[in-house]
Amino acid sequence: MNLTQSYSAADIQAWMVSHLAELLSVDADEIDPSVNLESYGLDSAQAMTMVSQLEKLLGFQPSPLLLWHYPTIESLSQRLAEELEEKAEVKDTGAVRPTNTSSVNTDTPILDLQAEAVLDPTIHPGGAIPVALPITQPKKVFVTGGTGFLGAFIIRELLKQTQADIYCLVRAANLEEGKSKLQKNLAGYAIWQDEYESRIIPVLGDLSEPLLGLSSTQFQTLAAEVDTIYHSAALLNYVFPYSALKAANVLGTQEVLRLACQVKVKPLHYVSSVAVFESPFYAGKVVKEDDNFSHWEGIYLGYSQTKWVAEKLVKIARDRGLPVTIHRPPLISGDSQTGIGNTHDFINLMVKGCLQMGYFPAVEYMLDMSPVDYVSKAIVYLSMQQASLGKAFNLQHPQPVALSVLVDWVRSFGYEVNIIPYEEWQAKLIESATSTDNPLYTLRPFLLERWSDEQLTIPDLYLKAKRPHISCEATVKALAGSGVTCAPIDAKLFMTYTAYLIQSGFLSLG
């Protein structure tokens, strides 16, 4: 676009409404420009797709951080229209100003994560009644993250392994919409069955709000009714800073802990992440389930920072007497039996983009992803063992393999790909991923930007030499005899995943 061409906020808003409706496969009249974009269930990759697509319309690439500062279509459209005017003025006056990206103040203060890990002193199980039911026989279970990937599979396991009704936190205008969101998500992963309808109850709320967005009466009623809590919800975004994710990931966890401690004591089963060990202090070291992960210095990603602080809050509540289990998955891959997975996740987008380019980067990266069925089954099984209370479990794949194994498999399937040095691969990325036709176009901020004091990219931060060796020995021992095992990362698993990705239309035949 020529920057002398003008688009009003209304023009940009109409474009965004139309494209969001297309992205979500809904009618445009179902999109409310004044509603927070998160309410539509966009993950970070989908949100980045929206922002990147705007480049063709506007003539510059909007910063991903604009989605934090202006989280609705209405506010974002207004800001982008103002920026178009500013850029046009710069052009007219001949002033020197970069025009390839949008401007937004991205300066963030240095964080002391230890200082952030302070749990409200009123959150304490001491004044509540101990839950009477055995942990294996809950009647009512509260779940967060039920509209997400892992959350859907946790619900599946709870429906299979218990007779409980499942109360699911969901953002929606009414109960009908809330139930529809949950059903649509479960159906998307081939989990939904009509017989589940009576057992899945939406709870209208918001993880990022005080009392989870419920009234005091609703919160107290929920606290009195549910017997067990599974907290798997988190806002995942690799671009947003800690401050943008804190409300949902840290303060939301605090409110879940508050719920667990009020009226009656309820066991809390918290889904953390191996990201709590991302401090360079742990590079090359073995970290076990009972490690205190006291080091936070050098954790650069806002998401990882929030998971570090949130797990610390859970441990503080545990030390105050709340029964908890902590589960730390790595990146989660698709179902090992059906291949069904999240095609918007980083792994799948990266593979598809590299296939389109014909190049993979030569990086020492270990594929340590765990299949979602293993993670969800392990969480539910371990949560129902009395011996698990108070413990943490690393759901890392017991036998990770090198990225080169994946590339070899891709080649055997008929795809012509080469492995080249990472710097060359970055140059190829800039050269060939020039539109949203390649999913790596939307991932460029992750793959090209320098995020740390050492000016490292995201892949640099995840190189084998910079990662800890995460032990899952105690977890595997705790699962012994349960029948819950982690499928090996081998040709069979790759075939299962590839078949699904081709059948779903995500990948084409080589």
C-alpha positions in Angstrom: 0.0 0.0 0.0 1.1 3.6 -0.7 1.2 5.5 2.6 -0.7 8.4 0.9 -3.7 6.1 0.8 -5.8 6.6 3.8 -7.8 4.1 5.8 -10.1 5.2 8.6 -10.5 3.4 11.9 -13.9 2.2 10.6 -12.3 0.7 7.4 -9.7 -1.1 9.5 -12.3 -2.3 11.9 -14.5 -3.7 9.1 -11.5 -5.5 7.7 -10.5 -7.0 11.0 -14.1 -8.1 11.8 -14.3 -9.9 8.4 -10.9 -11.6 8.8 -11.5 -12.7 12.4 -14.8 -14.2 11.4 -13.0 -16.1 8.6 -10.3 -17.3 11.0 -12.9 -18.5 13.4 -15.3 -19.9 10.7 -18.2 -17.8 12.0 -20.5 -15.1 10.6 -19.2 -11.5 10.8 -22.2 -10.4 12.8 -21.1 -12.7 15.6 -18.0 -10.5 16.1 -18.3 -7.7 18.6 -15.5 -5.1 18.0 -15.7 -3.9 21.6 -15.0 -7.4 23.1 -11.5 -8.4 24.1 -10.0 -10.6 21.4 -9.0 -13.2 24.0 -12.7 -13.8 24.5 -12.8 -15.5 21.1 -10.3 -18.1 22.2 -7.5 -16.9 20.0 -4.2 -18.5 20.8 -0.9 -16.6 20.3 -0.3 -18.0 16.8 -3.8 -17.1 15.6 -3.5 -13.6 17.1 -0.2 -13.2 15.3 -1.8 -14.3 12.0 -4.4 -11.5 12.4 -1.7 -8.9 13.1 0.6 -10.1 10.3 -2.3 -10.1 7.8 -2.7 -6.4 8.5 0.7 -5.7 7.0 -0.7 -6.1 3.4 -3.5 -3.6 4.2 -1.5 -1.0 6.1 1.9 -1.2 4.4 3.8 -1.8 7.7 3.9 -4.7 10.2 2.1 -3.9 13.4 4.0 -4.8 16.6 2.6 -7.9 18.3 2.6 -5.9 21.5 -0.2 -3.8 20.2 -2.5 -6.7 21.0 -1.7 -6.1 24.7 -2.0 -2.3 24.7 -5.1 -2.4 22.4 -6.9 -5.7 23.0 -10.1 -5.1 21.2 -10.7 -4.7 17.5 -12.3 -1.3 18.2 -9.3 0.1 20.1 -6.7 -1.5 17.9 -8.3 -0.2 14.7 -8.3 3.4 16.2 -4.6 3.1 17.1 -3.6 1.7 13.7 -5.6 4.5 11.9 -3.7 7.1 14.0 -0.4 5.4 13.1 -1.2 5.6 9.4 -1.8 9.3 9.8 1.5 9.7 11.7 3.4 7.8 9.0 1.8 9.9 6.3 2.9 13.0 8.1 6.4 11.8 8.4 6.5 11.1 4.7 5.1 14.5 3.8 7.6 16.4 6.0 10.6 14.2 5.0 11.4 13.3 8.6 13.4 10.2 9.3 11.4 7.5 11.0 11.3 3.7 10.4 8.2 2.7 8.6 8.4 -1.1 8.4 6.9 -1.7 11.9 4.5 0.0 14.2 5.7 1.9 17.2 4.9 0.9 20.7 6.9 1.4 23.9 8.3 -2.0 24.7 10.5 -1.0 27.6 9.9 -3.1 30.6 11.4 -2.8 34.1 13.8 -5.4 35.4 11.7 -7.9 37.3 12.5 -9.5 40.6 10.4 -12.7 40.3 11.1 -13.7 43.9 9.5 -10.4 45.0 6.5 -11.2 42.8 5.9 -14.6 44.5 3.8 -13.3 47.4 0.6 -15.1 48.2 -2.3 -13.1 49.8 -2.0 -14.0 53.5 -5.8 -14.4 53.7 -5.5 -17.5 51.4 -5.0 -20.2 54.0 -6.8 -23.5 54.5 -6.8 -23.3 58.3 -10.3 -22.0 58.7 -11.9 -24.3 56.2 -13.5 -27.7 56.6 -11.5 -30.6 55.3 -13.1 -32.3 52.3 -14.8 -35.5 53.4 -14.7 -37.5 50.1 -11.8 -39.7 49.1 -9.7 -38.0 46.4 -10.6 -40.9 44.1 -14.4 -40.2 44.4 -15.1 -36.5 43.8 -18.7 -35.7 43.0 -18.1 -32.2 41.6 -14.8 -31.2 39.9 -13.8 -27.6 38.9 -11.6 -27.3 35.8 -9.9 -24.2 34.3 -8.6 -24.3 30.7 -11.5 -26.4 29.4 -11.6 -24.5 26.1 -7.9 -25.3 25.6 -6.0 -28.2 24.2 -4.7 -30.0 27.3 -7.8 -29.0 29.3 -10.0 -30.8 26.8 -8.1 -34.0 27.4 -8.1 -33.6 31.1 -11.9 -33.3 30.9 -12.0 -36.5 28.9 -10.0 -38.4 31.5 -12.1 -37.1 34.3 -15.3 -38.1 32.5 -13.9 -41.6 32.0 -12.2 -42.1 35.4 -14.9 -40.5 37.7 -18.6 -40.1 38.0 -18.2 -36.5 38.8 -19.9 -33.5 37.2 -17.3 -31.2 35.6 -17.6 -27.5 36.3 -15.7 -25.5 33.7 -14.6 -21.9 33.9 -15.4 -20.2 30.6 -15.7 -16.7 29.3 -19.1 -16.3 27.6 -22.1 -14.0 27.5 -24.5 -16.7 28.9 -24.7 -20.3 29.8 -25.8 -21.5 26.4 -22.8 -19.8 24.8 -20.5 -21.2 27.5 -21.7 -24.8 26.9 -21.4 -24.3 23.2 -17.8 -23.2 23.5 -16.9 -26.2 25.6 -18.7 -28.6 23.3 -17.1 -27.1 20.2 -13.6 -27.5 21.7 -14.2 -31.1 22.8 -15.6 -31.9 19.4 -12.6 -30.4 17.7 -10.4 -33.0 19.3 -12.9 -35.8 18.7 -13.7 -36.0 22.4 -17.3 -34.9 22.6 -20.1 -37.4 23.1 -23.7 -36.5 23.6 -23.9 -38.4 26.8 -21.4 -35.9 28.3 -23.8 -33.0 28.0 -25.4 -33.4 31.4 -22.0 -33.7 33.2 -20.3 -30.6 31.8 -21.5 -27.4 33.5 -20.1 -24.1 32.4 -19.1 -21.5 35.0 -19.2 -18.1 33.5 -16.1 -16.2 34.6 -12.7 -14.8 33.8 -9.4 -16.1 35.1 -7.8 -12.7 35.0 -10.5 -11.1 37.2 -10.8 -11.0 41.0 -12.8 -14.0 42.3 -12.4 -15.4 38.8 -15.0 -12.9 37.5 -17.7 -14.3 39.8 -19.7 -12.4 42.4 -18.8 -13.0 46.0 -22.0 -15.2 46.4 -21.2 -17.2 43.3 -17.6 -17.7 44.4 -18.7 -18.9 47.8 -21.3 -21.2 46.4 -18.7 -22.7 44.0 -16.2 -23.1 46.8 -18.8 -25.0 48.9 -19.9 -27.3 46.0 -16.8 -28.5 44.3 -14.6 -31.3 45.8 -11.4 -31.0 43.6 -9.8 -28.4 41.4 -7.7 -28.9 38.2 -6.1 -25.7 37.2 -4.7 -26.0 33.7 -5.6 -22.6 32.2 -2.9 -20.1 31.3 -2.5 -17.4 28.7 0.3 -18.6 26.4 2.1 -15.9 24.4 5.8 -15.9 23.5 5.8 -12.1 22.7 3.9 -10.5 25.6 5.9 -9.4 28.7 5.3 -10.6 32.2 3.1 -7.6 32.9 0.7 -8.5 30.1 0.3 -12.1 31.3 0.4 -11.6 35.1 -3.4 -11.1 35.6 -4.3 -14.4 34.0 -1.4 -16.6 34.9 -0.3 -15.3 38.3 -3.3 -13.5 39.8 -5.6 -16.1 38.3 -3.7 -18.8 40.0 -4.0 -16.9 43.3 -7.8 -16.7 42.9 -7.9 -20.5 42.2 -5.9 -21.0 45.4 -8.4 -18.8 47.2 -11.2 -21.0 45.9 -9.5 -24.1 47.1 -9.1 -22.7 50.6 -12.6 -21.3 51.2 -15.6 -23.0 52.9 -14.0 -26.5 52.6 -10.4 -27.5 51.7 -10.2 -28.9 48.2 -7.2 -30.6 46.7 -5.7 -28.5 43.9 -4.0 -30.1 40.9 -1.9 -27.5 39.2 -0.5 -27.6 35.7 2.8 -25.8 35.7 5.5 -26.1 33.1 9.1 -27.3 32.7 9.7 -23.6 31.9 10.2 -23.0 35.6 13.8 -24.3 35.0 14.6 -21.9 32.2 17.2 -19.9 34.2 20.7 -20.3 32.7 21.7 -21.5 36.2 20.2 -24.9 35.3 21.9 -25.2 31.9 23.4 -28.7 31.6 22.3 -29.6 35.2 19.9 -32.4 36.1 16.7 -31.1 37.7 14.4 -33.5 39.6 10.8 -33.3 40.6 11.6 -32.1 44.1 14.0 -29.4 43.0 13.1 -26.0 44.6 13.9 -24.1 41.4 15.0 -21.2 43.5 16.8 -19.5 40.6 14.9 -17.2 38.3 17.6 -14.9 37.0 17.9 -15.0 33.2 14.3 -16.3 32.5 13.5 -13.9 29.6 10.1 -15.0 28.3 7.2 -13.4 30.0 5.2 -16.6 29.9 8.0 -18.6 31.6 8.3 -15.9 34.2 4.6 -16.1 35.1 4.8 -19.9 35.4 7.8 -19.6 37.8 5.9 -17.1 40.0 2.6 -19.1 39.8 4.1 -22.3 40.9 5.8 -20.5 43.7 2.4 -19.4 44.9 1.1 -22.9 44.7 4.0 -24.1 46.8 3.4 -21.4 49.4 -0.2 -22.6 49.7 1.0 -26.1 50.0 3.3 -25.1 52.9 0.3 -23.5 54.5 -1.5 -26.8 54.5 -3.4 -27.0 51.2 -3.2 -30.4 49.5 -1.7 -29.9 46.1 -0.1 -31.8 43.2 2.1 -30.0 40.6 2.4 -31.2 37.1 5.1 -29.9 34.7 4.6 -30.8 31.1 7.0 -29.7 28.3 5.6 -28.8 24.9 2.6 -31.1 24.3 2.1 -32.9 21.1 -1.0 -34.7 19.7 -2.8 -37.8 20.8 -0.4 -40.8 20.3 -3.3 -43.0 19.3 -5.3 -40.8 16.9 -2.7 -38.2 16.0 -5.3 -35.4 16.8 -3.5 -32.3 18.0 -3.4 -28.6 18.0 -2.4 -27.4 14.5 -1.9 -23.9 15.8 0.9 -24.9 18.2 4.5 -24.0 17.7 5.8 -27.4 16.7 3.3 -28.0 13.9 3.6 -24.5 12.6 7.3 -24.7 12.6 7.3 -28.1 10.8 4.9 -26.9 8.1 6.8 -23.7 7.6 10.1 -25.5 7.2 8.6 -27.9 4.7 7.3 -25.0 2.6 10.8 -23.4 2.7 12.6 -26.7 2.1 15.0 -26.0 4.9 15.3 -26.9 8.6 17.8 -25.1 10.8 20.8 -27.0 12.1 20.3 -26.5 15.8 21.0 -28.9 18.6 17.5 -29.1 19.8 15.9 -32.1 21.5 12.3 -33.1 20.8 11.1 -33.7 24.3 7.4 -33.2 23.6 5.0 -35.5 25.4 1.7 -36.7 23.8 -1.4 -35.1 25.2 -3.0 -38.4 26.1 0.0 -39.3 28.2 0.0 -35.9 30.0 -3.7 -35.9 30.7 -3.8 -39.5 31.9 -0.8 -39.0 34.1 -2.3 -35.9 35.6 -5.6 -37.5 36.5 -4.0 -40.8 37.7 -1.4 -39.1 39.9 -4.0 -36.6 41.3 -6.0 -39.6 42.6 -3.1 -41.1 44.6 -2.9 -40.1 48.2 0.8 -40.5 48.0 1.0 -37.8 45.3 -0.3 -35.0 47.6 2.4 -32.4 48.2 4.6 -33.6 45.3 5.6 -32.3 41.9 5.8 -34.4 38.7 7.9 -33.8 35.6 5.9 -34.9 32.6 8.9 -34.6 30.3 9.2 -37.3 27.7 11.5 -40.0 29.2 13.3 -40.5 25.9 13.6 -37.3 23.9 15.2 -37.5 20.4 17.2 -35.0 18.4 15.5 -32.7 15.8 17.6 -34.5 13.1 15.5 -37.6 13.7 12.3 -35.6 12.7 14.1 -34.3 9.6 15.1 -37.9 8.6 11.5 -39.0 9.0 10.2 -36.1 6.9 12.7 -37.0 4.1 11.6 -40.6 4.2 8.0 -39.5 3.7 8.9 -37.9 0.4 9.6 -34.3 1.4 12.8 -32.7 0.0 14.4 -30.7 2.8 17.9 -29.7 3.7 19.5 -28.8 7.0 21.4 -25.5 6.9 23.2 -23.4 9.6 20.7 -21.3 11.7 22.0 -17.9 10.4 21.5 -19.1 6.8 18.1 -20.5 7.7 17.1 -17.1 9.1 18.1 -15.4 5.8 16.0 -18.0 3.9 13.1 -17.2 6.3 13.3 -13.5 5.5 13.6 -14.3 1.8 10.9 -16.9 1.4 8.4 -16.4 4.2 7.0 -13.2 2.9 3.3 -13.7 3.4 0.9 -15.5 5.6 0.8 -18.4 3.1 3.8 -19.7 5.1 3.0 -20.1 8.9 6.6 -19.0 9.7 5.6 -15.5 8.6 3.5 -15.1 11.7 6.3 -16.6 13.8 9.0 -14.2 12.7 9.0 -12.3 16.0 9.8 -15.5 17.8 12.5 -16.6 15.4 14.3 -13.4 14.4 14.0 -11.0 17.3 16.8 -10.8 19.9 15.2 -11.1 23.3 17.9 -11.6 25.9 20.8 -9.5 27.2 23.0 -11.8 25.2 20.9 -11.0 22.1 19.7 -14.5 21.6 16.7 -15.6 19.6 14.0 -17.9 20.9 15.6 -21.0 19.3 18.9 -20.0 20.8 17.4 -20.0 24.3 16.2 -23.6 23.7 19.4 -25.1 22.4 20.5 -28.3 24.1 23.5 -26.7 25.7 21.4 -24.0 27.3 18.7 -26.4 28.7 18.7 -28.5 31.8 18.4 -32.3 31.8 14.9 -32.7 33.3 14.6 -35.9 35.2 11.2 -37.6 35.2 12.5 -40.7 37.1 10.3 -40.2 40.1 7.3 -39.5 37.9 7.8 -42.7 35.9 8.2 -44.6 39.2 4.9 -43.1 40.5 3.1 -44.2 37.3 4.4 -47.8 37.5 1.6 -50.3 37.4 -0.9 -47.7 36.3 -0.9 -48.6 32.6 -0.1 -44.9 31.9 3.0 -44.9 29.6 4.5 -42.3 27.3 4.6 -43.4 23.6 8.2 -43.4 22.2 9.1 -40.7 19.7 9.6 -43.1 16.8 8.4 -43.9 13.2 5.0 -45.1 14.5 4.3 -41.9 16.3 5.5 -39.7 13.4 3.3 -41.7 11.1 0.3 -41.2 13.4 0.9 -37.5 13.5 1.6 -37.1 9.8 -1.5 -39.1 8.8 -3.7 -36.8 10.9 -2.0 -33.6 9.7 -2.5 -34.7 6.0 -6.0 -35.9 6.6 -7.0 -32.6 8.3 -5.6 -30.7 5.3 -2.9 -29.0 7.4 -0.1 -30.7 5.4 0.0 -31.8 1.8 1.7 -35.0 0.5 5.4 -34.6 -0.2 
